[in-house]
Amino acid sequence: MPNPRRVSTAFDGYSVGAAADEEEKTIPQVCSSLDAALEAPDKDRDFLKTGGVFTDACIEVTMKAATTCRANTHLPEFRMYCPPPIAETSGD
């Protein structure tokens, strides 16, 4: 289904498509990958450390944990490359 904000109208020669594109540029975007999500706090450490909620050590530990998670084989990936053995039948 097309985005109704992006649909241009020909009514009186007015096009809302360009206005919607400009508005869309101002909307904050969600990270599309784990790497991008980890780069954001690294770039904005001062904000995260305001009030003493996060420390540099806390941010580093979180980044190391994410790196460890990325490096491990996860169950769906394991199943993809190592399918379960085929059960033997008795032939009766």
N, C-alpha and C positions, 0 to 999 in steps of 0.2 A: 504494500500500500504506500503510495507516495506521501511524503511529509507535507501536510497541508500548508505549512509556512513557506515551503519552497515553491509551491505552485504559482506560476505567474498568471495574472489575469489580464485579459485584453480589454477590460471594462474601462472606458474613457482613456485608453492608452497607458494606463498605470500598471507598472510591473512591481510586484511585491517580492520577487525573487532576489533582487539585489539587496534590498533592505534586510531580508532574512539572512543572507550570507554575511553581511556586516555584523548583525546581532550575534550570529553563531560564533564568530571569532572571539567574542567577549566572554563566552560561556566556558568556565573551567572544564578541562577534560580529565577523565580518569586514566590512570596509567594502563597501558595495554600489555605490559609484561612485568615479570618479577624484577628484572634488571632495572626497568624504568622506575618502578616503585621504590627500589633501594637507592636510586640516584637522588630522588627528591629529598629525603631527610639528610643525606650527605651534603646537599647544596644549601639546606636551610637549618643548619645546626644551631645557629644563634636563636632562632625562634623556638626550637624544641627545648633548648636549655633554659629558656626564660622561666623563672619561678622555681628552678631546681627540680623539675619533674624528670627530665632526662639528663644524662651526662654523656660525655664522649664515650666512656666505657660501655654504657648501655647501648648506644647506637652501634658501636663496633661489635659487641656480642651478638646483636640482632643480625647484623650483616654477615657475620661468620656463620651463624645458624642457618641463614638462608642459603649461603654458599654450600654448606654441608648437605642441605636438603636437595639442592640442585644436582649435586654430584652423585647422589644415591639413585639406585634403580627403584622405581615405584612398581607396585603390583601390576597395574595394567601394562606397563612396558615389559615387565618380566614375563607376563602371560603371552604377550605378543611374540617374543623371541623363544620362549621355552614352553610350548604347549604341554598340557598334561599328557601322561602316557595313555595309550589306547588300552582299554581293559581287554584282557583275554577272554574269549568265550569258550565254553566247554565243548561246543560242537554237537550237543545232544539234540 
